[in-house]
């Protein structure tokens, strides 16, 4: 991605930025920016962050109060990403029977 696109995503608070001392201390910035990425739809209402704090963070958002639309888009997106990963790798999302979905960042639970 060119610098102007990267900067616009940062300015819009869609792209994670480097330099967070907590991420550095946890060893979670050691591959910055290689091995990380963002995918989003044209309207930037559905985003997938790869290898930021969590391996995958799937986000659905929009202005206004239509929670049903946001949730429907999120559910469809999670399903689509899961199917894509399964088709490419043969693996499903990891769900631990005791701990549920494991995250690197406890604030994202």
C-alpha positions as CSV (number, residue, x, y, z in Angstrom):
1,X,0.0,0.0,0.0
2,X,1.3,3.4,-0.8
3,X,2.0,6.0,2.0
4,X,-1.0,8.2,1.3
5,X,-3.4,5.2,1.6
6,X,-1.6,4.1,4.8
7,X,-1.8,7.5,6.3
8,X,-5.5,7.9,5.5
9,X,-6.3,4.6,7.2
10,X,-4.3,5.8,10.3
11,X,-6.1,9.1,10.3
12,X,-9.4,7.4,10.0
13,X,-8.4,5.2,13.0
14,X,-8.7,2.0,10.9
15,X,-5.0,1.1,10.7
16,X,-3.0,0.3,13.8
17,X,0.2,2.3,14.3
18,X,3.5,1.2,15.6
19,X,5.3,2.5,18.7
20,X,2.9,1.3,21.4
21,X,5.1,0.6,24.4
22,X,2.8,-2.1,25.8
23,X,2.8,-4.0,22.5
24,X,6.6,-3.6,22.3
25,X,7.0,-4.9,25.9
26,X,4.8,-7.9,25.1
27,X,6.9,-8.7,21.9
28,X,3.9,-8.1,19.7
29,X,5.6,-5.5,17.4
30,X,8.6,-7.5,16.5
31,X,7.5,-8.1,12.9
32,X,6.0,-4.6,12.3
33,X,4.9,-3.9,9.6
34,X,5.6,-7.1,7.8
35,X,3.2,-10.0,8.5
36,X,0.3,-7.6,9.3
37,X,-2.5,-6.2,7.3
38,X,-6.0,-4.7,7.0
39,X,-8.8,-5.6,4.6
40,X,-11.9,-3.5,4.4
41,X,-15.0,-3.1,2.2
42,X,-15.5,0.0,0.0
43,X,-17.5,1.8,2.7
44,X,-15.1,0.9,5.5
45,X,-18.0,-0.6,7.5
46,X,-16.4,-4.0,7.6
47,X,-12.7,-4.5,8.5
48,X,-10.4,-7.4,9.2
49,X,-7.2,-6.7,11.0
50,X,-4.5,-9.4,10.7
51,X,-1.8,-9.8,13.4
52,X,-2.3,-6.6,15.2
53,X,-3.0,-7.5,18.9
54,X,-4.9,-10.6,18.0
55,X,-4.3,-12.9,15.1
56,X,-7.5,-11.7,13.5
57,X,-9.9,-9.0,14.5
58,X,-13.1,-8.7,12.6
59,X,-14.9,-5.4,12.9
60,X,-18.4,-4.2,11.8
61,X,-19.3,-0.6,12.4
62,X,-21.3,2.3,11.0
63,X,-22.7,5.6,12.1
64,X,-26.2,5.7,13.5
65,X,-28.1,3.3,15.6
66,X,-28.9,0.4,13.3
67,X,-27.5,-2.4,15.5
68,X,-29.2,-5.1,13.6
69,X,-27.5,-4.1,10.3
70,X,-24.1,-3.9,12.0
71,X,-24.6,-7.3,13.7
72,X,-25.9,-8.9,10.5
73,X,-22.8,-7.7,8.6
74,X,-20.5,-8.9,11.4
75,X,-22.1,-12.4,11.5
76,X,-21.9,-12.7,7.7
77,X,-18.3,-11.5,7.7
78,X,-17.2,-13.9,10.4
79,X,-18.8,-16.7,8.4
80,X,-17.2,-15.6,5.2
81,X,-13.7,-15.2,6.7
82,X,-14.1,-18.6,8.4
83,X,-15.0,-20.3,5.2
84,X,-12.2,-18.6,3.3
85,X,-9.6,-19.7,6.0
86,X,-11.1,-23.3,5.9
87,X,-10.8,-23.4,2.1
88,X,-7.2,-22.2,2.1
89,X,-5.9,-24.1,5.1
90,X,-8.4,-26.8,6.0
91,X,-8.6,-25.4,9.5
92,X,-11.4,-23.8,11.5
93,X,-11.3,-21.0,14.1
94,X,-9.8,-22.4,17.3
95,X,-12.3,-22.7,20.1
96,X,-11.0,-24.1,23.4
97,X,-13.8,-26.0,25.2
98,X,-12.7,-24.5,28.6
99,X,-11.4,-21.0,27.6
100,X,-13.4,-20.2,24.5
101,X,-11.6,-18.1,21.9
102,X,-8.1,-17.2,22.9
103,X,-7.0,-13.6,22.5
104,X,-3.6,-11.8,22.9
105,X,-5.3,-8.7,24.3
106,X,-7.7,-9.4,27.3
107,X,-9.5,-6.1,26.6
108,X,-10.9,-7.6,23.4
109,X,-12.8,-10.4,25.1
